[in-house]
Amino acid sequence: MSASSFDRLGLEARRLARRLTPEALAEEAASLLDRPLRLGVTGLARSGKTVFTTAVARALLFPDRLPFLQARADGRLIGAELRRPGDPEIPRFAYETHLARLAGSDGEMPGWPASTRMLSQLRMGLRWKPAGMVDRRIRPVRELTLDIIDYPGEWLLDLALIERSFADWSAEALAMLRQGKRAELARPFLARLETLDPAAPADDVTLAELGQGWSAHLIACRAAGLAVSRLGPGRFLVPGDLEGAPVLAFSPLPEPKGRAPSGSLYAVAAERFDQYRKRIVGRFFREHFARLDRQVVLVDLPGALSAGADAVEDLKLALTESLGAFRYGRGHGMIGRLLSGVRIDRVLFAATKADQVPAAQHARLDALMQSLVADAARAIRFEGAETRTLAIAAVKAAESVFAEHDGRNLACVRGRIAGRERPSVVYPGELPADPAEALARAAGGGFDFPPFLPPEGLVRDGHGMAHIRLDQALDHLIGDRLG
């Protein structure tokens, strides 16, 4: 090698050394962390996504109730603010409206926000002081943009359809309609199918009628407390901007003998199923779910236990199938993360509405949650992401109390129940320590966790709302980014 080559090599080495100083590396890391952190709030309908998002915003704006968020505990969290959404095509999350509903206004008592019917986005800006000496010297105050997408929980059901065929979905759906309590509700829909020949030529009127009939059946199942997570599609329950669109004009159909002719009812329904799966589900996943950095999975375990063991098993299956569509893992450091694409590197499995369960039994609720998501969590950890389970209440609507009954001191919960003037004390049943025993008791109707309403005085000027472990949830989800 010539002398000039050695000189050039030495020059490059000196340049690289200057770039690898602690200060330069800290600055490089800070620039990588400047992009928005996208938090996915995942959960089926009625799991509390809108309440969770509202509570997170309120807690960060008024962090006096966040003792276990490390940046707050260290005194490094400076503050937070609401910002305009980054995507002009997505409506802004109606934080003020939802908070007013929780607080009660215009003479109305506090209540829960209405179920989500459309997509919306919450964007917040957080400002804090770094913990490390080098970081503080390079940039004494840091900022983080946090994005949260709110969507109808019914749409999560569709992720299980991404890899399914129309034939498989139809066969499973029609088999379920003939089982148990569904059979009576399905009688009108099944009677209509008996009058049709799936191989007959398709027409728009019949296809629209089938779509409306299938939608009506799903809505009836949900109203009767029957699980619909294995049925779907989710837009048949909450169509959003697809109300009346041809892509929703189909239903499950029995497979005709032989090959279905082109243009037949079965063939056209299959085409629309594929269009729905690829265009609606695929686009929604790519534009929103595929870009997530962190994920919280909300599960209404008290509600599922009250509905019975079948509902818990159905919930487990729906979560396992839908979570399989997400990308998890860390890559190899921040550079590797950028090169390999966005992946979810932290997941929180949260058993919501923990306030419906006496506080002494929260550890058992957490254990049941761990059992429910064990397979999904194991697969996620294998990919390199961190997981945690917590029993939480984003908004604490009830308190734990003891009450005497027949000489026994029972662990109960007290809160507002619709239709009653005063707070009620309820004994929901004792949650066993063994998850298998809890499921067995649920099968026998051994639980009754009531849906409490928000208490009066929940929202006070300058303060966060009462909660259960929301600060621990936030510390797992974003705490490392506030380091």
Backbone torsions as a table, in degrees:
resi	resn	phi	psi	omega
1	MET	NA	135.1	-176.6
2	SER	-74.4	164.1	179.2
3	ALA	-61.7	-39.3	-180.0
4	SER	-64.0	-34.7	178.2
5	SER	-65.7	-42.1	177.4
6	PHE	-61.9	-38.6	179.2
7	ASP	-63.0	-45.9	179.7
8	ARG	-63.2	-40.6	178.6
9	LEU	-61.8	-42.1	178.6
10	GLY	-64.4	-38.7	178.7
11	LEU	-63.1	-44.0	179.5
12	GLU	-64.3	-38.6	179.7
13	ALA	-63.6	-41.4	179.3
14	ARG	-65.7	-40.3	177.5
15	ARG	-61.6	-43.9	179.3
16	LEU	-63.4	-39.9	180.0
17	ALA	-61.8	-39.2	178.5
18	ARG	-64.4	-34.9	-179.0
19	ARG	-74.5	-21.1	-175.2
20	LEU	-99.2	14.4	174.9
21	THR	-67.1	155.4	177.8
22	PRO	-54.3	-39.4	-179.3
23	GLU	-64.8	-43.2	-179.0
24	ALA	-67.4	-40.9	178.8
25	LEU	-64.5	-39.6	179.0
26	ALA	-63.7	-40.6	179.4
27	GLU	-65.7	-40.4	178.6
28	GLU	-63.5	-43.2	178.4
29	ALA	-62.9	-41.0	179.9
30	ALA	-62.1	-39.7	-179.1
31	SER	-66.9	-35.1	177.9
32	LEU	-68.0	-32.2	-177.7
33	LEU	-85.3	-3.1	-177.5
34	ASP	-73.6	-21.4	-178.1
35	ARG	-69.2	154.0	-178.1
36	PRO	-57.5	143.7	173.8
37	LEU	-94.4	119.5	-176.9
38	ARG	-98.2	114.1	-179.8
39	LEU	-101.7	120.7	178.0
40	GLY	-93.2	120.6	175.4
41	VAL	-96.9	100.6	-172.9
42	THR	-102.4	135.0	177.4
43	GLY	177.9	153.6	177.2
44	LEU	-74.6	174.3	-179.3
45	ALA	-56.5	140.6	176.1
46	ARG	69.0	19.2	176.5
47	SER	-86.5	-10.3	175.3
48	GLY	100.0	29.2	-177.7
49	LYS	-64.8	-46.2	-178.2
50	THR	-65.4	-41.4	177.7
51	VAL	-64.5	-42.2	178.9
52	PHE	-60.5	-47.2	-178.3
53	THR	-63.4	-42.4	177.5
54	THR	-62.5	-43.4	-178.5
55	ALA	-66.6	-38.2	177.8
56	VAL	-62.3	-45.8	180.0
57	ALA	-61.0	-46.2	179.9
58	ARG	-63.1	-41.7	-177.9
59	ALA	-65.2	-38.8	-179.2
60	LEU	-75.5	-31.7	176.3
61	LEU	-71.4	-35.2	179.8
62	PHE	-131.1	84.6	-168.4
63	PRO	-85.7	25.2	-177.2
64	ASP	-68.9	-14.9	179.9
65	ARG	-109.3	31.1	-178.2
66	LEU	-121.7	59.0	-176.6
67	PRO	-66.5	-24.1	-177.5
68	PHE	-101.2	9.9	166.7
69	LEU	-86.3	112.2	-166.7
70	GLN	-57.6	-42.3	-179.1
71	ALA	-62.2	-34.1	176.4
72	ARG	-72.1	-43.4	-178.7
73	ALA	-63.2	-34.8	-179.8
74	ASP	-80.8	-5.5	-177.4
75	GLY	76.4	17.9	-177.5
76	ARG	-95.4	-15.5	179.2
77	LEU	-76.7	114.5	-176.9
78	ILE	-81.4	-44.6	-178.8
79	GLY	169.0	-179.2	-179.3
80	ALA	-144.8	159.2	177.0
81	GLU	-147.7	153.6	173.2
82	LEU	-81.2	141.7	179.9
83	ARG	-129.9	164.5	176.5
84	ARG	-67.9	143.4	179.2
85	PRO	-58.1	148.3	179.3
86	GLY	-75.5	-24.7	-179.8
87	ASP	-103.2	112.2	-177.2
88	PRO	-67.8	-12.1	-179.7
89	GLU	-90.1	-7.4	-179.9
90	ILE	-106.9	127.3	179.1
91	PRO	-61.5	151.6	178.0
92	ARG	-72.8	138.7	175.5
93	PHE	-60.1	128.8	-173.2
94	ALA	-81.3	66.2	-175.9
95	TYR	-58.4	-47.7	-176.5
96	GLU	-63.1	-40.0	179.7
97	THR	-65.0	-44.9	-179.5
98	HIS	-66.5	-38.8	179.4
99	LEU	-66.1	-39.7	178.4
100	ALA	-63.2	-35.5	177.6
101	ARG	-66.8	-40.9	178.0
102	LEU	-66.9	-32.1	-178.6
103	ALA	-81.3	-28.0	-171.9
104	GLY	83.6	132.0	-178.3
105	SER	-152.2	162.1	178.9
106	ASP	53.5	42.0	177.1
107	GLY	80.8	-3.4	179.5
108	GLU	-88.8	148.4	175.8
109	MET	-73.5	156.7	177.4
110	PRO	-58.2	145.5	179.6
111	GLY	-150.1	174.8	179.5
112	TRP	-84.8	146.2	176.2
113	PRO	-59.0	152.3	178.1
114	ALA	-64.0	153.8	178.2
115	SER	-58.9	143.1	-179.2
116	THR	-67.5	131.0	179.9
117	ARG	-114.3	-17.0	-177.1
118	MET	-139.8	165.7	176.5
119	LEU	-74.1	141.4	174.2
120	SER	-151.7	166.3	-175.3
121	GLN	-134.2	135.3	171.8
122	LEU	-108.8	128.5	175.4
123	ARG	-122.7	130.9	178.1
124	MET	-128.2	151.4	172.7
125	GLY	-112.2	129.3	178.3
126	LEU	-114.1	144.6	179.2
127	ARG	-130.6	133.0	-177.9
128	TRP	-151.8	167.7	176.6
129	LYS	-99.2	131.0	-179.8
130	PRO	-62.4	154.7	-179.6
131	ALA	-84.8	-33.8	-174.6
132	GLY	-82.6	149.1	-179.3
133	MET	-63.1	-44.8	179.9
134	VAL	-62.9	-45.2	-179.9
135	ASP	-60.5	-42.1	-179.5
136	ARG	-65.8	-33.6	-179.7
137	ARG	-71.5	-37.1	-179.0
138	ILE	-75.1	-45.7	-177.7
139	ARG	-147.1	97.9	-171.8
140	PRO	-65.4	-24.6	177.9
141	VAL	-129.2	131.0	-179.2
142	ARG	-113.0	158.5	176.7
143	GLU	-130.5	145.3	176.4
144	LEU	-131.8	132.5	173.0
145	THR	-98.1	124.2	-178.5
146	LEU	-111.9	123.4	178.0
147	ASP	-112.1	131.7	175.9
148	ILE	-128.6	129.6	178.0
149	ILE	-101.1	128.6	175.0
150	ASP	-105.6	135.9	-176.7
151	TYR	-151.0	159.6	176.9
152	PRO	-62.1	131.2	-178.2
153	GLY	-61.3	-26.2	179.5
154	GLU	-60.6	-28.5	-178.0
155	TRP	-69.0	-21.8	177.7
156	LEU	-63.8	-29.4	179.8
157	LEU	-57.5	-29.8	-173.4
158	ASP	-68.9	-21.2	-178.9
159	LEU	-61.7	-28.0	178.6
160	ALA	-72.0	-12.9	-178.5
161	LEU	-87.6	-12.8	-171.1
162	ILE	-56.4	-39.7	-176.4
163	GLU	-104.8	13.0	-175.5
164	ARG	-102.9	154.8	176.1
165	SER	-98.4	160.0	178.4
166	PHE	-61.8	-39.6	-178.8
167	ALA	-62.4	-45.4	-179.6
168	ASP	-66.4	-44.7	180.0
169	TRP	-62.0	-45.5	-179.6
170	SER	-61.3	-46.0	-177.8
171	ALA	-61.6	-44.3	-179.3
172	GLU	-68.3	-43.2	-178.9
173	ALA	-62.4	-46.0	-177.8
174	LEU	-67.4	-33.4	176.7
175	ALA	-66.2	-39.6	-179.8
176	MET	-66.7	-32.7	-177.8
177	LEU	-65.1	-19.9	-176.8
178	ARG	-98.7	10.5	-177.1
179	GLN	-112.1	139.4	170.7
180	GLY	53.5	-138.7	-175.4
181	LYS	-68.6	-20.6	-179.1
182	ARG	-66.1	-29.6	-173.3
183	ALA	-57.6	-41.8	-179.4
184	GLU	-68.2	-42.8	179.7
185	LEU	-67.5	-29.0	-176.3
186	ALA	-85.0	-6.3	-174.0
187	ARG	-55.0	-48.0	-179.9
188	PRO	-61.6	-41.9	-179.3
189	PHE	-66.3	-45.4	-178.9
190	LEU	-65.9	-35.2	177.8
191	ALA	-63.4	-37.7	178.5
192	ARG	-67.0	-39.7	178.5
193	LEU	-62.0	-32.8	-179.4
194	GLU	-63.3	-23.6	-178.5
195	THR	-87.9	-2.8	-173.7
196	LEU	-110.9	150.1	171.4
197	ASP	-108.5	111.4	-177.2
198	PRO	-57.9	-22.9	-179.4
199	ALA	-88.1	-2.8	-179.4
200	ALA	-73.1	157.3	178.7
201	PRO	-58.1	139.8	-178.7
202	ALA	-80.8	150.7	170.5
203	ASP	-141.2	152.5	-172.8
204	ASP	-63.9	-34.3	-178.1
205	VAL	-64.7	-47.1	-179.4
206	THR	-64.6	-43.2	180.0
207	LEU	-63.7	-40.5	177.3
208	ALA	-65.0	-39.2	178.9
209	GLU	-64.4	-40.6	178.1
210	LEU	-64.3	-42.9	178.3
211	GLY	-61.8	-42.3	179.0
212	GLN	-66.9	-38.4	178.8
213	GLY	-66.1	-40.2	178.2
214	TRP	-67.4	-41.0	176.8
215	SER	-61.2	-44.3	180.0
216	ALA	-62.0	-38.3	179.1
217	HIS	-66.2	-43.4	179.1
218	LEU	-61.7	-42.4	179.6
219	ILE	-64.2	-39.5	178.8
220	ALA	-65.7	-40.2	177.5
221	CYS	-61.2	-45.3	-178.9
222	ARG	-64.9	-40.7	179.1
223	ALA	-64.0	-29.6	-179.8
224	ALA	-86.4	1.9	178.8
225	GLY	81.1	15.4	179.0
226	LEU	-91.2	139.6	-178.9
227	ALA	-67.0	139.6	-179.9
228	VAL	-121.6	9.2	-173.4
229	SER	-66.4	-21.7	178.2
230	ARG	-94.8	1.5	-176.9
231	LEU	-101.9	-80.1	179.8
232	GLY	64.6	-169.5	-3.4
233	PRO	-69.5	156.7	-175.8
234	GLY	-61.9	-31.3	-178.8
235	ARG	-71.7	-12.7	174.5
236	PHE	-75.0	-19.2	174.9
237	LEU	-92.6	-43.2	178.0
238	VAL	-132.4	92.7	-173.9
239	PRO	-71.1	-23.9	-176.7
240	GLY	60.9	-130.5	-177.8
241	ASP	-81.6	7.0	178.3
242	LEU	-100.2	10.9	178.8
243	GLU	-52.9	120.5	178.0
244	GLY	79.8	2.1	-177.8
245	ALA	-73.9	145.0	179.4
246	PRO	-57.8	-27.1	-178.0
247	VAL	-65.0	-15.6	175.9
248	LEU	-100.1	7.4	-178.3
249	ALA	-95.5	74.2	173.7
250	PHE	-163.5	174.1	177.5
251	SER	-158.0	169.4	172.7
252	PRO	-64.0	143.0	-179.2
253	LEU	-136.8	146.7	174.0
254	PRO	-67.1	141.9	-178.0
255	GLU	-73.5	127.5	180.0
256	PRO	-70.2	157.6	176.8
257	LYS	-70.6	132.2	-176.2
258	GLY	79.5	-172.9	-178.4
259	ARG	-77.0	133.2	179.0
260	ALA	-69.6	126.4	-179.8
261	PRO	-62.3	148.4	174.9
262	SER	-60.4	134.8	-179.7
263	GLY	85.2	2.3	178.1
264	SER	-79.4	167.0	177.6
265	LEU	-54.8	-46.5	-177.4
266	TYR	-65.4	-43.9	-177.5
267	ALA	-65.7	-42.5	-179.3
268	VAL	-69.9	-40.4	177.2
269	ALA	-60.9	-40.4	177.5
270	ALA	-64.2	-39.5	178.1
271	GLU	-62.7	-42.4	-178.8
272	ARG	-70.3	-35.0	174.3
273	PHE	-60.0	-45.0	179.1
274	ASP	-66.5	-38.1	176.9
275	GLN	-63.1	-44.0	178.6
276	TYR	-61.2	-45.9	-177.3
277	ARG	-63.7	-43.3	-174.9
278	LYS	-85.1	-45.4	-174.3
279	ARG	-82.0	-47.2	-174.4
280	ILE	-82.4	-56.8	-177.6
281	VAL	-68.2	-48.0	-178.3
282	GLY	-60.4	-44.7	-179.7
283	ARG	-65.9	-42.5	179.8
284	PHE	-62.0	-41.6	179.7
285	PHE	-65.9	-45.9	-177.6
286	ARG	-64.5	-40.8	-174.1
287	GLU	-78.7	-23.0	-173.8
288	HIS	-126.5	-57.3	-174.8
289	PHE	-73.5	-33.9	-175.1
290	ALA	-71.8	-9.4	-177.9
291	ARG	-109.4	16.5	-176.9
292	LEU	-77.8	145.8	175.3
293	ASP	-100.8	-38.5	-178.0
294	ARG	-133.7	158.7	-176.7
295	GLN	-146.1	134.6	169.0
296	VAL	-116.3	128.6	-178.7
297	VAL	-106.2	110.2	-177.1
298	LEU	-92.5	131.1	-177.9
299	VAL	-132.8	122.7	177.8
300	ASP	-85.3	80.0	-179.0
301	LEU	-68.9	-41.8	177.2
302	PRO	-57.1	-41.1	178.6
303	GLY	-64.6	-40.5	179.4
304	ALA	-67.3	-40.3	178.4
305	LEU	-63.1	-39.6	178.7
306	SER	-65.2	-32.7	-179.0
307	ALA	-78.9	-18.6	176.9
308	GLY	117.9	168.2	-175.4
309	ALA	-62.3	-34.4	179.4
310	ASP	-61.7	-39.2	179.3
311	ALA	-66.1	-37.3	178.5
312	VAL	-66.6	-43.6	179.6
313	GLU	-65.2	-39.6	177.7
314	ASP	-63.5	-40.4	178.2
315	LEU	-63.0	-44.2	179.0
316	LYS	-60.2	-44.8	-178.9
317	LEU	-65.1	-42.3	-179.4
318	ALA	-63.5	-41.8	179.8
319	LEU	-66.2	-44.9	-178.9
320	THR	-60.1	-43.6	-178.2
321	GLU	-69.3	-43.7	-176.2
322	SER	-71.3	-38.5	-179.0
323	LEU	-68.9	-21.7	178.0
324	GLY	-65.2	-15.4	-179.0
325	ALA	-83.9	-15.1	-176.1
326	PHE	-85.3	159.5	177.8
327	ARG	-104.1	123.7	-177.8
328	TYR	-120.1	157.5	175.6
329	GLY	131.3	165.6	-175.3
330	ARG	-102.9	-20.0	-169.4
331	GLY	70.5	-154.1	-179.6
332	HIS	-120.9	81.5	-178.8
333	GLY	78.1	-176.4	-175.5
334	MET	-68.5	-38.2	179.0
335	ILE	-63.9	-46.8	179.0
336	GLY	-61.0	-34.8	178.5
337	ARG	-63.5	-40.5	179.1
338	LEU	-68.9	-38.7	-177.2
339	LEU	-73.0	-35.5	-175.6
340	SER	-88.7	-3.6	-179.6
341	GLY	95.7	164.2	-176.7
342	VAL	-69.9	131.2	174.7
343	ARG	-134.3	151.8	177.7
344	ILE	-79.2	121.0	-176.0
345	ASP	-109.9	-4.6	174.2
346	ARG	-143.1	133.6	-179.3
347	VAL	-131.0	134.3	173.2
348	LEU	-115.3	123.4	172.1
349	PHE	-95.4	112.8	-172.9
350	ALA	-114.5	119.9	171.4
351	ALA	-80.7	104.4	-173.8
352	THR	-80.2	170.9	177.4
353	LYS	58.1	37.5	-179.8
354	ALA	-64.3	-18.6	178.7
355	ASP	-67.9	-15.3	176.3
356	GLN	-76.8	-11.4	-179.5
357	VAL	-110.5	134.4	178.0
358	PRO	-53.4	141.2	-172.8
359	ALA	-56.1	-34.9	-178.7
360	ALA	-65.5	-15.5	-177.7
361	GLN	-106.1	8.6	-178.5
362	HIS	-64.0	-35.4	177.8
363	ALA	-62.6	-34.4	177.6
364	ARG	-71.7	-35.7	175.9
365	LEU	-64.8	-40.3	176.8
366	ASP	-62.8	-42.7	179.5
367	ALA	-63.5	-39.5	177.3
368	LEU	-65.0	-39.0	177.2
369	MET	-62.7	-43.6	178.3
370	GLN	-60.4	-40.2	178.8
371	SER	-66.0	-39.3	-177.2
372	LEU	-65.5	-39.9	-174.2
373	VAL	-105.3	14.5	-173.5
374	ALA	-56.3	-46.6	-177.6
375	ASP	-65.1	-46.4	-179.8
376	ALA	-64.4	-42.4	-179.1
377	ALA	-65.8	-38.2	179.0
378	ARG	-63.1	-43.1	179.2
379	ALA	-65.6	-37.5	180.0
380	ILE	-67.9	-42.5	178.6
381	ARG	-65.7	-34.5	178.5
382	PHE	-60.9	-33.1	179.3
383	GLU	-78.4	-8.4	174.9
384	GLY	107.8	3.3	179.6
385	ALA	-91.4	153.0	177.0
386	GLU	-87.4	141.3	177.5
387	THR	-129.5	155.4	174.6
388	ARG	-152.7	150.3	172.8
389	THR	-115.9	146.3	178.9
390	LEU	-147.9	144.2	167.8
391	ALA	-93.4	118.3	-173.9
392	ILE	-133.0	164.1	164.6
393	ALA	-136.7	108.9	-179.1
394	ALA	-60.2	-33.3	173.3
395	VAL	-129.9	120.7	-177.9
396	LYS	-83.1	110.2	-176.4
397	ALA	-102.1	-15.6	-178.2
398	ALA	-138.6	159.1	179.1
399	GLU	-122.3	152.9	-180.0
400	SER	-83.5	135.0	179.2
401	VAL	-141.6	167.2	173.2
402	PHE	-114.0	143.5	179.5
403	ALA	-138.7	141.8	178.8
404	GLU	-86.2	137.7	176.9
405	HIS	-151.5	119.0	-179.6
406	ASP	53.2	41.5	177.0
407	GLY	80.1	2.8	179.7
408	ARG	-108.4	144.3	176.4
409	ASN	-97.1	103.6	-171.8
410	LEU	-97.6	138.9	174.1
411	ALA	-77.8	118.3	-174.8
412	CYS	-127.1	178.0	174.0
413	VAL	-130.1	148.5	-178.2
414	ARG	-129.4	133.5	179.3
415	GLY	-173.7	-179.9	-179.7
416	ARG	-80.0	133.5	176.7
417	ILE	-121.8	138.3	-177.9
418	ALA	-54.3	134.2	177.1
419	GLY	89.3	-4.3	179.5
420	ARG	-115.8	138.0	-175.3
421	GLU	-75.1	-36.1	-175.8
422	ARG	-111.7	156.4	175.0
423	PRO	-57.4	142.4	-176.9
424	SER	-110.8	146.8	173.8
425	VAL	-99.8	126.7	-174.5
426	VAL	-127.4	136.8	171.4
427	TYR	-101.7	104.0	-173.6
428	PRO	-81.2	-8.2	-173.7
429	GLY	106.3	146.4	-177.8
430	GLU	-83.8	129.3	179.2
431	LEU	-81.1	118.5	-178.5
432	PRO	-66.0	157.1	177.5
433	ALA	-71.3	-29.7	-179.3
434	ASP	-87.6	117.4	179.5
435	PRO	-55.2	-37.7	179.5
436	ALA	-63.3	-39.0	177.9
437	GLU	-67.6	-35.0	177.5
438	ALA	-62.9	-41.8	178.6
439	LEU	-66.4	-38.7	178.4
440	ALA	-63.8	-40.1	178.9
441	ARG	-69.0	-35.7	177.3
442	ALA	-62.4	-36.0	179.6
443	ALA	-63.0	-29.1	179.3
444	GLY	-93.9	12.7	179.5
445	GLY	69.4	36.8	-174.0
446	GLY	-86.2	0.3	-178.1
447	PHE	-126.9	147.2	174.9
448	ASP	-146.8	85.4	179.6
449	PHE	-90.3	109.5	-175.0
450	PRO	-76.1	146.2	176.8
451	PRO	-79.6	94.1	-179.3
452	PHE	-70.6	155.2	175.3
453	LEU	-95.6	157.6	177.7
454	PRO	-60.8	142.4	180.0
455	PRO	-76.6	161.2	172.5
456	GLU	-70.3	149.1	179.4
457	GLY	77.5	12.3	-179.6
458	LEU	-64.7	-40.7	-178.1
459	VAL	-104.2	114.7	179.1
460	ARG	-123.3	144.3	-177.4
461	ASP	-54.9	129.7	174.3
462	GLY	77.5	10.4	-177.2
463	HIS	-132.5	152.9	171.3
464	GLY	-76.8	170.2	-179.8
465	MET	-90.7	151.8	176.7
466	ALA	-62.0	140.7	-177.2
467	HIS	-151.6	177.6	173.3
468	ILE	-127.2	109.6	175.2
469	ARG	61.2	23.3	174.0
470	LEU	-66.0	-32.8	179.2
471	ASP	-67.0	-38.2	176.4
472	GLN	-66.5	-37.1	177.0
473	ALA	-62.4	-45.7	180.0
474	LEU	-65.7	-36.7	-179.6
475	ASP	-64.8	-37.2	177.1
476	HIS	-69.8	-38.6	-172.7
477	LEU	-80.5	-38.0	-175.4
478	ILE	-132.4	-2.6	-173.9
479	GLY	-58.3	-38.4	-179.0
480	ASP	-66.8	-27.7	178.3
481	ARG	-78.2	-8.6	177.0
482	LEU	-106.4	22.9	-177.2
483	GLY	-83.4	NA	NA
